[in-house]
Amino acid sequence: MANINIGYLLKKRNVKFNNRNIEIFEFIDYVTGITFCNKDKINRCNIISGNYSGIYASFMSKLYNEEEYVFVSDNLENSIKNNDNKVNFKEIRTKKINNTSKYYMRDLNGTDLVKVVNKDLLDYLNKKNEFDERDINNSSDIASIYSRIKETIISQDEQIMQILTTLFKNQKIVNSQLNSDLVSKLKENIIIYGPTGTGKTEILKRISKIYNIPIVIEDATSLSETGYIGRNITDMLEDLYHASDNNIKLAQKGILVIDEFDKLAEKKEDGKSHVSREGVQRSLLKLLDGSLFYFNNIKFDTSELTIIGLGAFTGITNDNNYKNITPQDFINYGIMKELIARFSKTIPMNHLSKDSIIKIIKESNFSPINTYRELFKILNIKYDFDDSFIEYIAEIAVLQNNGARSIKTIFDNCISSALFKIFAGEYSSIKLIAPEENGNAYILKK
């Protein structure tokens, strides 16, 4: 049975202090999660709100396992009661964040979590958690990140390199002693555009997991002009602030990614622009110019912030070549001239041909061909496939015109009935093949 709970998302760290090994639980966010018991009778929690949406965290009695994140549920009734009996998760979350300590550890019984109060330990933890001011233009760092992202994102090598180069350059600039005018002139904001399913969002997600700078990815479709129903600019900055462990200095040097950026140029059925969408574009001008924003008594200066817009911009070109798009094309699409001028870097993604998709299926470490290999290894199932199966998956993906995004769905549909029989213990071997008409895409053996 699944339940929706609210509670604390904590990051577990093992630290050695005064010759003692201590499990430290660092407060990350106050979130909503779906808790359930999986097929192995293990309690699980899927975080469904905030910057860590999609993370599976352990919870309650499972604090002893090796998960990187843990979710500890809170008493919903008491939380509402302490919020003057108002059911407003945003208000509850803000109060909890303001009233929650940063670090916890196990009590003497090794069960409950208690606040870290030892001053020396706190100083040690804060020092370990300080923003690393090393020279992030170090070539080995950028080369390492580049190599790791290329293991997942295929056929976009130049794009990955350009994105990383710009981000490293920006961080070098904002961590320098240059005056604010020079910083604003040298720092670049980016628009990454191209067909859906080419890896725009995934590149930034990969970077956010291995980069030492806070990054949040926001959805432009949820934004509205101040005064309209929906999220606004300060909500995004607040998310970045919390993603930086409430470190305003770190947050102001972070990276704000606005996904579905092209939707801000959305037209109504009569061909006219949405008033609220135009208002959001105007609001972004202030953000990009480097201005002060205020929320919860916090002053956020965006002059050192890197802003990235991601969008498919469907229909901006008549073919699949996005490399010849000009600023005027963006303006014709519906992006304000003043807004597009503030993005000095534009990076077009490569269109994914059938050959590119085949390469993704074979080489990406997140390709279902490779991830299912790990699953079948756990199940002690002999696993094989032939090139005809990969050709078949690629052909369908090309027809669906969703780039790499559709590969997993097509793959899962091909083997779902086989998985049932494998889980039932009927077979010990599977080979994936191109199906004949109305046939299966696999051969099972006992």
C-alpha positions as CSV (number, residue, x, y, z in Angstrom):
1,M,0.0,0.0,0.0
2,A,1.3,3.4,-0.9
3,N,0.9,6.6,1.2
4,I,1.7,10.2,0.6
5,N,3.8,11.6,3.5
6,I,5.6,14.8,4.2
7,G,8.9,14.9,6.0
8,Y,12.6,15.5,6.1
9,L,15.0,14.6,3.2
10,L,18.5,14.0,4.7
11,K,21.8,13.2,3.1
12,K,23.8,10.5,4.9
13,R,27.5,11.0,5.3
14,N,30.1,8.9,7.1
15,V,32.8,11.1,8.7
16,K,35.7,10.4,10.9
17,F,36.1,12.8,13.8
18,N,38.5,12.4,16.7
19,N,39.2,8.8,15.6
20,R,35.4,8.0,15.7
21,N,33.4,6.9,12.7
22,I,30.1,8.9,12.8
23,E,27.0,8.8,10.6
24,I,26.0,12.3,9.9
25,F,22.6,13.2,8.5
26,E,22.6,16.5,6.8
27,F,19.3,18.3,6.3
28,I,18.6,18.8,2.6
29,D,14.9,19.8,2.3
30,Y,11.4,19.4,3.6
31,V,9.5,17.4,1.0
32,T,6.6,15.3,0.0
33,G,7.1,11.6,-0.7
34,I,5.2,8.5,-1.7
35,T,6.1,5.7,0.7
36,F,5.4,2.1,-0.2
37,C,6.6,-1.5,0.3
38,N,8.3,-3.0,-2.7
39,K,8.2,-6.6,-3.9
40,D,11.1,-7.5,-1.6
41,K,9.2,-6.2,1.4
42,I,11.5,-3.2,1.8
43,N,10.1,0.2,2.7
44,R,10.9,2.7,0.0
45,C,10.1,6.4,-0.6
46,N,9.9,8.3,-3.9
47,I,10.4,12.0,-3.4
48,I,7.8,13.9,-5.5
49,S,8.4,17.6,-4.6
50,G,11.2,20.1,-4.6
51,N,14.7,20.0,-6.2
52,Y,15.2,16.3,-5.5
53,S,12.0,15.1,-7.1
54,G,12.4,11.5,-8.4
55,I,14.9,10.4,-5.8
56,Y,14.2,7.1,-4.1
57,A,15.2,7.5,-0.4
58,S,15.0,5.1,2.5
59,F,12.7,6.1,5.4
60,M,11.6,5.3,8.9
61,S,13.0,1.9,10.0
62,K,15.3,1.7,7.0
63,L,17.8,4.3,8.2
64,Y,20.4,1.7,8.6
65,N,20.8,0.9,4.9
66,E,23.3,2.3,2.5
67,E,21.1,4.8,0.6
68,E,22.7,8.2,0.0
69,Y,19.5,9.9,1.0
70,V,17.0,9.1,3.7
71,F,13.5,10.3,4.2
72,V,12.1,10.7,7.7
73,S,8.4,11.3,7.8
74,D,6.8,14.0,9.9
75,N,3.5,14.2,11.6
76,L,1.1,15.8,9.1
77,E,-1.6,16.7,11.6
78,N,0.9,18.4,13.9
79,S,2.5,20.2,11.0
80,I,-0.9,21.6,9.9
81,K,-1.7,22.5,13.5
82,N,1.5,24.4,14.0
83,N,0.7,26.3,10.8
84,D,-2.4,27.9,12.4
85,N,-4.5,24.9,11.0
86,K,-3.8,26.0,7.4
87,V,-3.2,23.3,4.8
88,N,-0.5,25.2,2.9
89,F,2.6,23.0,2.2
90,K,4.7,26.0,1.0
91,E,4.2,27.8,4.4
92,I,4.8,24.5,6.3
93,R,7.9,23.8,4.3
94,T,9.3,27.3,4.9
95,K,8.7,27.1,8.6
96,K,10.3,23.6,8.8
97,I,13.3,24.7,6.9
98,N,13.8,27.7,9.1
99,N,13.4,25.6,12.3
100,T,15.5,22.6,11.3
101,S,19.1,22.2,12.3
102,K,21.6,21.4,9.6
103,Y,23.2,18.3,11.0
104,Y,21.9,15.2,12.9
105,M,23.5,12.0,14.2
106,R,22.3,8.8,15.8
107,D,21.6,8.9,19.5
108,L,23.4,6.6,22.0
109,N,20.9,3.8,21.3
110,G,21.6,4.0,17.6
111,T,18.0,4.5,16.6
112,D,16.6,8.0,16.7
113,L,18.4,11.0,15.2
114,V,19.5,13.9,17.4
115,K,20.8,17.3,16.6
116,V,24.5,17.8,16.5
117,V,25.5,20.2,19.3
118,N,29.2,19.5,19.7
119,K,30.8,22.8,18.6
120,D,34.0,21.2,17.4
121,L,32.1,18.7,15.4
122,L,29.9,21.4,13.9
123,D,33.0,23.4,12.9
124,Y,34.5,20.4,11.3
125,L,31.3,19.6,9.3
126,N,30.8,23.1,8.2
127,K,34.5,23.3,7.1
128,K,34.1,20.1,5.1
129,N,30.9,21.5,3.5
130,E,32.3,24.9,2.5
131,F,32.3,25.8,-1.2
132,D,35.5,24.5,-2.7
133,E,37.3,27.6,-4.0
134,R,39.9,25.7,-6.0
135,D,40.6,26.7,-9.6
136,I,37.8,24.9,-11.4
137,N,39.4,25.8,-14.7
138,N,41.8,22.9,-13.8
139,S,41.9,20.9,-17.1
140,S,41.8,17.5,-15.3
141,D,38.5,18.5,-13.6
142,I,36.8,19.6,-16.8
143,A,38.2,16.7,-18.8
144,S,37.0,14.2,-16.1
145,I,33.5,15.7,-16.1
146,Y,33.4,15.7,-19.9
147,S,34.4,12.1,-20.1
148,R,31.8,11.0,-17.6
149,I,28.9,12.9,-19.3
150,K,29.9,11.4,-22.7
151,E,29.3,8.0,-21.2
152,T,25.6,8.8,-21.0
153,I,25.0,11.5,-23.7
154,I,26.0,10.2,-27.1
155,S,26.5,12.1,-30.4
156,Q,26.6,15.5,-28.7
157,D,30.4,15.7,-27.9
158,E,30.9,19.3,-29.1
159,Q,27.7,20.5,-27.3
160,I,28.9,19.0,-24.0
161,M,32.3,20.6,-24.5
162,Q,30.8,24.0,-25.2
163,I,28.5,23.9,-22.2
164,L,31.2,22.8,-19.8
165,T,33.7,25.4,-21.1
166,T,31.1,28.2,-20.6
167,L,30.2,27.0,-17.1
168,F,33.9,26.7,-16.0
169,K,34.7,30.1,-17.5
170,N,31.8,31.7,-15.7
171,Q,32.8,30.2,-12.4
172,K,36.4,31.4,-12.8
173,I,35.1,34.9,-13.5
174,V,32.7,35.1,-10.5
175,N,35.3,33.7,-8.2
176,S,37.9,36.3,-9.3
177,Q,38.6,39.7,-7.9
178,L,37.3,41.4,-11.0
179,N,34.9,44.3,-10.5
180,S,31.2,43.8,-11.0
181,D,31.1,45.6,-14.4
182,L,33.8,43.3,-15.8
183,V,32.1,40.3,-14.4
184,S,28.8,41.2,-16.2
185,K,30.6,41.8,-19.5
186,L,32.6,38.5,-19.4
187,K,30.0,36.1,-17.9
188,E,27.8,34.3,-20.5
189,N,24.2,33.1,-20.3
190,I,23.3,30.2,-22.6
191,I,20.4,29.0,-24.7
192,I,20.6,25.3,-25.6
193,Y,18.1,24.4,-28.3
194,G,17.3,21.6,-30.7
195,P,14.9,18.7,-31.3
196,T,13.2,16.9,-28.4
197,G,15.1,13.9,-27.1
198,T,18.6,15.0,-28.0
199,G,19.8,15.3,-24.4
200,K,19.4,19.0,-23.6
201,T,18.0,18.5,-20.1
202,E,19.9,15.3,-19.5
203,I,23.3,17.0,-20.0
204,L,22.4,19.5,-17.3
205,K,21.1,16.8,-15.0
206,R,24.4,14.9,-15.4
207,I,26.4,18.1,-14.7
208,S,24.3,18.8,-11.6
209,K,25.1,15.4,-10.1
210,I,28.9,15.7,-10.6
211,Y,29.6,19.4,-10.7
212,N,30.6,21.2,-7.4
213,I,28.3,24.2,-8.1
214,P,24.6,24.2,-7.1
215,I,22.3,23.8,-10.1
216,V,18.5,23.8,-10.2
217,I,16.3,23.0,-13.2
218,E,13.0,24.8,-13.4
219,D,10.1,24.4,-15.8
220,A,9.2,27.6,-17.7
221,T,5.6,26.3,-18.2
222,S,5.0,26.7,-14.4
223,L,6.1,30.4,-14.5
224,S,3.8,33.4,-14.6
225,E,4.1,37.1,-14.3
226,T,3.8,38.5,-10.8
227,G,0.1,38.9,-10.0
228,Y,-1.0,35.8,-12.0
229,I,-1.5,32.4,-10.6
230,G,1.7,30.3,-10.8
231,R,5.3,30.5,-9.8
232,N,7.5,33.5,-10.4
233,I,11.1,34.5,-10.6
234,T,11.7,34.6,-6.8
235,D,10.4,31.1,-6.4
236,M,13.2,29.8,-8.7
237,L,15.8,31.8,-6.8
238,E,14.4,30.4,-3.5
239,D,14.8,26.9,-4.9
240,L,18.4,27.6,-5.8
241,Y,19.0,29.0,-2.3
242,H,17.7,25.8,-0.7
243,A,19.7,23.6,-3.1
244,S,22.8,25.5,-1.8
245,D,22.0,24.4,1.7
246,N,20.7,27.9,2.4
247,N,24.1,29.4,1.7
248,I,23.3,32.7,-0.1
249,K,26.9,33.3,-1.2
250,L,27.0,29.9,-2.9
251,A,23.5,30.3,-4.4
252,Q,24.4,33.6,-6.0
253,K,27.2,31.9,-7.9
254,G,25.0,29.0,-8.9
255,I,23.4,27.9,-12.2
256,L,19.7,28.4,-12.9
257,V,18.4,26.3,-15.7
258,I,15.0,27.2,-17.3
259,D,13.6,24.2,-19.1
260,E,11.0,24.5,-21.9
261,F,12.2,28.0,-22.5
262,D,10.6,28.1,-25.9
263,K,7.2,27.8,-24.2
264,L,7.6,31.4,-23.1
265,A,6.9,32.3,-26.8
266,E,3.7,30.3,-26.8
267,K,0.9,31.8,-28.8
268,K,-2.9,31.5,-28.2
269,E,-5.2,30.1,-30.8
270,D,-5.7,33.6,-32.3
271,G,-2.0,33.8,-32.9
272,K,-1.4,36.4,-30.2
273,S,1.1,36.0,-27.4
274,H,-0.2,35.1,-23.9
275,V,-0.1,38.2,-21.7
276,S,1.4,36.2,-18.8
277,R,4.1,34.7,-21.0
278,E,5.2,38.1,-22.2
279,G,5.3,39.2,-18.6
280,V,7.6,36.4,-17.7
281,Q,9.9,37.3,-20.5
282,R,10.0,40.9,-19.1
283,S,10.7,39.6,-15.6
284,L,13.6,37.6,-16.9
285,L,15.2,40.8,-18.3
286,K,15.7,41.9,-14.7
287,L,17.1,38.5,-13.7
288,L,19.6,38.5,-16.6
289,D,20.7,42.1,-16.0
290,G,21.9,41.3,-12.5
291,S,19.4,42.7,-10.0
292,L,18.4,42.3,-6.4
293,F,15.4,40.0,-5.5
294,Y,13.9,39.5,-2.1
295,F,12.2,36.5,-0.4
296,N,11.8,35.4,3.2
297,N,14.0,38.3,4.3
298,I,16.8,37.0,2.0
299,K,18.5,39.4,-0.5
300,F,19.5,37.6,-3.7
301,D,21.9,39.3,-6.1
302,T,21.7,37.7,-9.6
303,S,24.7,39.6,-11.1
304,E,27.0,36.5,-10.7
305,L,24.3,33.9,-11.6
306,T,24.6,31.8,-14.7
307,I,21.3,31.3,-16.5
308,I,20.6,28.6,-19.1
309,G,17.5,28.3,-21.2
310,L,16.6,24.9,-22.8
311,G,14.0,24.5,-25.5
312,A,13.1,22.5,-28.6
313,F,11.8,25.5,-30.5
314,T,9.8,23.2,-32.7
315,G,9.1,24.7,-36.1
316,I,11.9,27.4,-35.9
317,T,13.6,25.6,-38.8
318,N,12.1,23.8,-41.8
319,D,14.7,21.0,-41.6
320,N,16.6,19.2,-38.9
321,N,19.6,21.6,-39.1
322,Y,19.5,23.9,-36.1
323,K,23.0,25.2,-36.6
324,N,22.1,28.1,-38.9
325,I,19.5,29.6,-36.5
326,T,20.0,33.4,-36.0
327,P,18.9,35.7,-33.2
328,Q,16.2,37.0,-35.7
329,D,14.8,33.5,-35.9
330,F,14.3,33.5,-32.1
331,I,12.6,36.9,-32.3
332,N,10.3,35.7,-35.1
333,Y,9.5,32.7,-33.0
334,G,8.3,35.0,-30.2
335,I,11.2,35.6,-27.9
336,M,11.6,39.3,-27.1
337,K,14.5,41.0,-28.9
338,E,15.8,42.4,-25.6
339,L,15.7,39.0,-24.0
340,I,17.5,37.0,-26.7
341,A,20.2,39.7,-26.7
342,R,21.1,38.9,-23.1
343,F,22.0,35.3,-24.1
344,S,25.4,35.7,-25.6
345,K,25.9,31.9,-26.1
346,T,23.6,29.8,-28.2
347,I,24.3,26.0,-28.5
348,P,22.4,24.0,-31.1
349,M,22.0,20.2,-30.5
350,N,22.6,17.7,-33.2
351,H,19.7,16.0,-34.8
352,L,19.6,12.3,-34.0
353,S,19.6,10.1,-37.1
354,K,19.0,6.4,-37.1
355,D,22.7,5.8,-36.9
356,S,23.0,8.2,-33.9
357,I,20.1,6.4,-32.1
358,I,21.8,3.0,-32.7
359,K,25.0,4.4,-31.2
360,I,23.0,5.6,-28.1
361,I,21.4,2.2,-27.7
362,K,24.8,0.5,-27.9
363,E,27.1,2.9,-26.0
364,S,25.2,5.0,-23.5
365,N,25.5,3.6,-20.0
366,F,21.9,4.6,-19.4
367,S,20.7,2.7,-22.5
368,P,18.1,0.0,-21.6
369,I,20.3,-2.5,-23.5
370,N,23.0,-1.9,-20.8
371,T,20.8,-1.3,-17.7
372,Y,18.9,-4.5,-18.3
373,R,22.2,-6.3,-18.5
374,E,22.7,-5.4,-14.8
375,L,19.1,-6.4,-13.9
376,F,19.5,-9.9,-15.5
377,K,22.8,-10.3,-13.8
378,I,21.1,-9.9,-10.5
379,L,18.4,-12.4,-11.5
380,N,21.0,-14.9,-12.8
381,I,19.4,-14.8,-16.2
382,K,21.5,-15.4,-19.3
383,Y,21.0,-12.3,-21.6
384,D,21.9,-11.7,-25.2
385,F,20.6,-9.7,-28.2
386,D,21.4,-9.3,-31.9
387,D,21.9,-6.3,-34.1
388,S,18.5,-6.8,-35.7
389,F,16.8,-6.0,-32.4
390,I,18.8,-2.7,-32.1
391,E,17.9,-1.8,-35.7
392,Y,14.2,-2.5,-34.9
393,I,14.3,-0.2,-31.8
394,A,16.0,2.6,-33.7
395,E,13.6,2.4,-36.6
396,I,10.6,2.8,-34.3
397,A,12.3,5.7,-32.4
398,V,12.9,7.5,-35.7
399,L,9.3,7.1,-36.7
400,Q,8.1,8.4,-33.3
401,N,10.4,11.5,-33.8
402,N,11.1,11.8,-30.1
403,G,14.9,11.3,-30.3
404,A,16.4,9.2,-27.5
405,R,13.5,9.8,-25.2
406,S,11.4,7.0,-26.7
407,I,14.1,4.3,-26.6
408,K,13.3,3.0,-23.1
409,T,9.5,3.0,-23.7
410,I,9.9,1.0,-26.9
411,F,12.4,-1.4,-25.2
412,D,10.1,-2.0,-22.2
413,N,7.1,-2.7,-24.4
414,C,9.1,-5.3,-26.3
415,I,10.1,-7.3,-23.2
416,S,7.3,-6.7,-20.7
417,S,5.6,-10.1,-21.3
418,A,9.0,-11.8,-21.1
419,L,9.8,-10.3,-17.8
420,F,6.6,-11.7,-16.3
421,K,7.6,-15.2,-17.3
422,I,11.2,-14.7,-16.0
423,F,10.0,-13.3,-12.7
424,A,7.7,-16.4,-12.5
425,G,10.8,-18.6,-12.6
426,E,9.8,-20.2,-15.9
427,Y,12.9,-19.3,-17.9
428,S,16.6,-18.7,-17.3
429,S,17.7,-17.3,-20.7
430,I,16.5,-14.4,-22.9
431,K,17.7,-13.3,-26.3
432,L,16.3,-10.1,-27.9
433,I,15.6,-10.2,-31.6
434,A,13.7,-8.2,-34.2
435,P,10.1,-9.6,-34.1
436,E,8.4,-11.0,-37.1
437,E,4.9,-9.6,-37.8
438,N,2.8,-10.0,-34.6
439,G,5.6,-12.0,-33.1
440,N,7.7,-11.5,-29.9
441,A,10.9,-9.5,-29.7
442,Y,12.6,-12.2,-27.7
443,I,13.5,-15.9,-27.4
444,L,13.2,-17.5,-24.0
445,K,14.9,-20.7,-22.9
446,K,14.4,-22.7,-19.7
